[in-house]
Amino acid sequence: MILKYSQIIGKPVMELRAQSYLGQVSDISLTKSNMKIASMIVREVFFWPAKKAITESDIVEITIDAVIINSENDLSLIRELPRVQESLLTGFSGIGQKVVTKSKKYIGKVYDYTFDSDSKFMINLYVRSTFSERIISRAAITDTKHNRIIIEDDFEVIKDTEIAFSPEIA
């Protein structure tokens, strides 16, 4: 199933064995090398800061309604997961990253993305700049450096919508 980042944030994390609620997804971290979900950050209490994470290998299923894991033991403290901690320190969740071409032309910032719930690979980036929104395929990504996603100069835009400037809005 193809899901959006924005559809998963705030969804419950459920335990399969005891069929109980463990918390809610507060963020998703991606691996920079292959743009695959590395982990999901879990907030156990709504107003409490997130301290735990689920690694990609511990996720049984991701649905539109919930993220399902086998047991509460699959939740780990973030400090016990060095890769997750590094991902959080570098801020690579995909959201908010600048997208530029190889020739350094600014395209916009990522505001959402789609991923396959089975393979957990990111599929498309939703990128917004001042006057346009684009959907860019993962195939156009060549590199990720310093909180930036670099794409081909001649990338094929799946969707490019120009936001018309209207004097009534200004």
Buried (B, 14 or more C-beta within 10 A) or exposed (E): EEBBBEBBBEBBBBBEEEEEEBBBBBBBBBBBEEBBBBBBBBBBEEEEEBBBBBBBEBBBEBBEEBBBBEBBEBBBEBEEBEEBBEBBEEEBBBBEBBBBBEEEEEBBBBBBBBBBBEEBBBBBBBBBEEEBBBBBBBEBBEEBEEEBBBBBEEBEBEEEEEEEEEEEEE
